[in-house]
Amino acid sequence: MGEYISLLASINAGRIIDIPQVVCARYNNCRAAPKAGEVAVAINAAAGTQWGQQVYVTGNARALGNWNTDLGIPLDAAAYPSWRNGVNLPASQQIAYKYYRKNADGSVSWENRSGNRSLQTPASGSLNLNDQVSW
């Protein structure tokens, strides 16, 4: 039953959720190849944090959790203060997104920015995001 729940959660999140982020960073294997109609997006966010905080990204795409902070994409701090991960997003679409951090007590803090960030995915290929995040 536990594996079934992990499978459903991974399908819902659009990524493999039960592989530690340190393994993903080392072997770059936590993201499936883009399907037809998707493009690979590499996320690189420079963000200062305190011990116990984790940085995430969410947005108006299913793969980004549809603004649900429980389904956002966790970013890896292996290259701190650069937080990195990747996600497959629909091709040729305007996507709104925003970074947030989860604090050690479980509370959520959104980045200090009026409005959302925006990106236009290409029709094919890949896209690299290089963002500066301030709290």
Residue, then its C-alpha position, 0 to 999 in steps of 0.5 A: m500500500g505504501e508503494y501505491i501511495s508513493l506512486l500516486a503522489s509521484i504521478n500527481a507531482g509529476r516527479i519521483i518523490d521518494i528519492p532523496q534530493v542529494v541523490c537527484a543532485r549527484y546522479n541527475n536522475c529524478r526527472a523523467a524525460p519530457k513527453a511529447g508536448e513538454v520541455a525540460v526546465a532547469i531551475n537555478a535560484a540564488a536564495g539565502t536561507q537559515w538552517g532548517q529552511q527548504v526552498y521550493v517553487t510552485g506555480n499554475a502548472r500541474a507539474l509545479g503543484n498548482w499553487n499547492t505548497d504541499l506539492g511544490i518542487p523542492l530545490d536542492a541546496a547542494a550548491y548553496p546558495s544556489w538551489r537547483n532542480g528541474v521539471n518538465l512543463p507544457a511546451s509553448q505556454q505562459i507559466a506563472y510561478k513563485y518561490y517559497r520556503k518552508n521553515a523548520d516549524g513547517s510554516v511557509s514564507w513566500e518570496n518578497r515580490s509583488g506578483n508572480r514570476s512568469l516564463q514562456t516555455p519554448a515549443s521544444g528543447s529546454l529552458n534554464l531559469n536563473d532567478q535571484v530570490s529575496w525574502 
